[in-house]
Amino acid sequence: MSTLATIETTTSVETFAHPKVIAEIGQLAWAALTEEEATNVAWAYYFFSVQFRENLEIACGLHPDDPKLQDLAREECNTDNLSPWPGVAEPGEKLNHDEFMRRTLALSAIPDDRQRAFRDLGERYLAATRRMAPLARAQSIASYEDGGLELVFRAMLKTPQAQTPLLRAFRHFLSEHIRFDSDPEQGHGALARHLRPDDRILPLWVGFRDLLVGCVPALAAPAEAR
């Protein structure tokens, strides 16, 4: 059973606030985005992918003898499970998933001023995550892999289909991660849920939401305006 399913059925877990933020992200105005705004989402997600890798490395460092986390690290870091992809990864090439995203951003040029704005937002977001306690950062991996990111990725795929190289690569990334995470017994969630997240991870989800809306203000459009 995924973390999100547990949230619906376990009274003690319902008291946590971070699932509400996950749901809020899923309910943002994804389907109303333009192609340019969908590109901005990819830029925001790149910075999230950096902190995801860093948090997974922290989790592995805190639990060096945990075979499930070691398996998860092999699926997320120095792996060829997103390869090949034109202009991003060669057949059989192993790379971290945040490196896949970094290369994805280079597929379609955007104006320098937009790049600078995104990098400023992203670096401030990363600085905030790096100030958090290692235990909370490690716990976040369970919430990401065991339902949280699957919900977010499915929401992101509601953006209109686009034919730019960047957005095609990003959709590949999202679709493959849904496949990695969705099996409740064999997927990535099963490798991380024993970390048992609580609301020490809340600032990480709030920071991700705020990063998305900062890069893509249209996501926060009220329902009546969509």
N, C-alpha and C positions, 0 to 999 in steps of 0.2 A: 504494500500500500504506500502511495506517495505521501510526502509531507503534506501536500495540499489536501489530499483526501483525509489524512489524519486530523487536519485542522477542522474539518467539517464534522468529525465524529467524536473527538476526544475533548471533554469539557476543559481539562487542565490546559490544553494547548490553545483553546479559544481565547484565553486571556492574553496571549501574546499579541503585540501590535504589528510585528513585521509582516504577517500574512496579509494584513489590510493594505499595507503599502505595495506588496506584490500585486494584489488585486487591482489597486489603483493604477499601477503601471499598465496592466492588461487592458484597462478601460480607457486609456488615453485615445486620442483621435487618430489612430493609425490609418484607418481607411480613407481619411480625408487628405492625406499628405500628397504633395506634388512630388515629382521626380527629384527636384532639387532638395526638398525637405527629407525625402527618404535617404538621399546621399548624406545629409547631415546626421541622420540616425547612425549610419555606419561609422562616421567619425566619432560620435559619442561612444558607440559600443567599443571601438578600438581601445579607449582608455579603460573601460571596464574590463576588457580582456587582459590588460596588463595587470590590474590588481587581482583578477581571478588567478592568474598564474602565480603571482607573488603569494597569495593566500594559500594556494595549494602547496607551494614550497614550504611555507610556514607549518602547515598541518603535517606534512611529511617530516619536517624537522622535529616537531613536538612528539611525533609517534613514529620513530624510525623503524620500528619492527612491525608495523601494521601492514600486512600483505595487501589488504584491500586498498589502502591509500597508495601503495606502491603500484598496484595495477592501474588505479585511476591516473596517477602521474604518467604512466606509460601511454595512456590514451589521450592525454592532453598536451604532453611535452615531448619534443623530439620524436614526433610520430608522423607516419605517412597516411593517416586515415582520412585526410582531406585531399590527398594528392591522387592524380594530377589535377591541376586547374590552369587553363590558359593564362599565361602572363603572371601567374602567382607561384605555382609549384610544379616541378617536373615530375614525371612518373617515378614513383618510389621515393621522392624526396622527403626527408624527415625534417620537420620544423615545429616549433612551438605554435600553438593556435593564435597567440597574439601576434606572432610574426606573419602568419597567414593574413591576419587583418591589416597589419601595417602595409604589406605588399598590395593588398586589395585596394587600399586608399590611393595608391599610386596609379591605379588603372585609369582613373578619370580625373583630369585636372579640375581644380576649383580655384577661384580667385585668391590671391595672397592674403587679402584682408580677412576672408573667411577662415583660411587656414590658421592665421594668427589668433583669431578669436577662439577657435576650437581648441587650439593648443593651450591657450591661457586657461580656459575652463577646465580642460583635461588635466593640466598640471596641478591646478588648485585642488581638483577632486582627488588626484593621486596623493598629494601631500596630506590631505585630510585622512585618507584611508591608512596611510603609513604611520600616522600618529596613534592609531588604535591599538589596543592590547592584542598581543599575538593570539591569545586563546579565542577572542571574538573573531579574529580574521580566520582562524582555522575552522571554527564552527560554521562560518558562513558558507563553506563549501557544501555542507549538507543541504542548506536551504537552496543553494543554487542548483545543485545536481538532482535533488529529489523533488522536483516538481516546479520550483520557482522559475528557473530559466526556461523550462519547457513552456510554461504559460506565457512568459514574455516573448519567446521566439515565435510562438503561434500568433500572438498579437502583431508582432512586427511583420509577419508574412501577410497581414491584411493590407499592407501598403500596396498601391497599384503596381501591377507587373511592369517592369521597365527593361529596356534593352541595352542600357549602358553596361560596359564591361564590369565596372565597379559593382553595380547593383546585382548583376547576375552572379558574381562571385560571392557577394554577401548573402544572397538567397541560398546559394549552395551551402555556405557555412551554417546558416540557420537550420536548413532542412536536415543536414547531416547531424547536427547536434540534437535535434528532436529525436532522430533515430537512435542516437547514442543513449539518450536519457529516458526514453519512454517505456522501456521494458522494466516493470516493477521488480523483477527478480534477477535479471541479468544485466540491466542497464547501469549507467553511471550512478544513479541514485542509490542502488544497492551497495555500492562501494563506499558511500559517504554517510549514509543516514545514521550510522552509529555514533557520529560526532554530536548528535542531539543539540541542535541550535536552540537558543533562547533569545530574549530581546537584547542581549549584549550585541547582537548583530544588527539591530534596528538602524543605527546610523549608516551602515553600509548600504542598506536598501534605500533609505531616504536620500543618501548622496547620489546613488544611481538614478533615482527618479529626478532629482534636481538637475543632474548633469544632462539627462535626456531633454528635459524641458528647457534648460538653458541653451542647448544647441538647437533645439527645434521648438520654439515657442508655440507653434500651431498645434502641438500635441495637447496643450492644455485648453484648447478651445471648448467652451461650454457645449453641452449636447445640443441645445437648441440652435447653435450657430453652425453645426456641422451639415 
